Amino acid sequence: MTAPNRHIVVVEDAVALAEAAADRLIERIEANPGRIAICMTGGSSPKRLYELLATEPYRSEIPWDRVHWFIGDDRFVSSSDPLNNMSMARTAFLDACAPLANVHPIKTDAANPDDAAALYARELQSFYGADTFDKAKPLFDLVLLGVGPDGHVASLFPSYPAIEIKDRWVVGVPEAHVKPFVPRVSLTLPALASCREMLFLMSGEDKRAILTRVLKGEDLPANRARSDGETVWLCDKAALPDDARG
Ligand code: 6PG
């Protein structure tokens, strides 16, 4: 199945989805002999993938000293709170595998979400070496994304002003549209787009309703999020709409 600039890959189930995502991540790493940047997603969708990366054969295939790990959004809670997205990724694999200097959390101990957003934007810009994007030089090798029940990606919720922002890399989001109802900090659509590949993870029947709306082309953040390079939706069969399951 294809749509303009979007490629849909269907796998059997959640286990196959985590393996397929890990394989794509390794391919992206192998395609870049230099410094690599991965932008992770939060929520429950990527947990199995993250745990897999800490196990063989993936663990030995990742050149950990060359790979930098960022997060597309975080909940504005303490870095040790289980609700914190980076904390989940750390527990699942980063603490065991990645050098601390290569892990780039959003600073949720800043005074407020806007300050945390400004700090993260500066960190990203210093890593990138510029404060405007050059389409020939993507910020990230891979951006992972999940989709919420309302069609949000990262913490860019439908009809919130943050989805229109073109001139900032990271924004504070004072109120979430879905649980957990804590303030958020999120990369903007242009920052997420600056990647070689954007990989959506869609698993389980809970995702079927929103995937149906996405595939119908509704104006949702999930449909506005497109990579400047390749955009791939990795879906398991349970997540597919009835008419697409075959
Ligand atoms: C967050 C996210 C968010 C998430 C989707 C999907 O902090 O909640 O980064 O965008 O990816 O809500 O969440 P699930 O994977 O839990 O369904």
Residues whose N, C-alpha, C, O or C-beta is under 5 A from the ligand:
A	BS01	6PG	T41 G42 G43 S44 S45 D73 G146 V147 G148 H152 V153 A154 S155
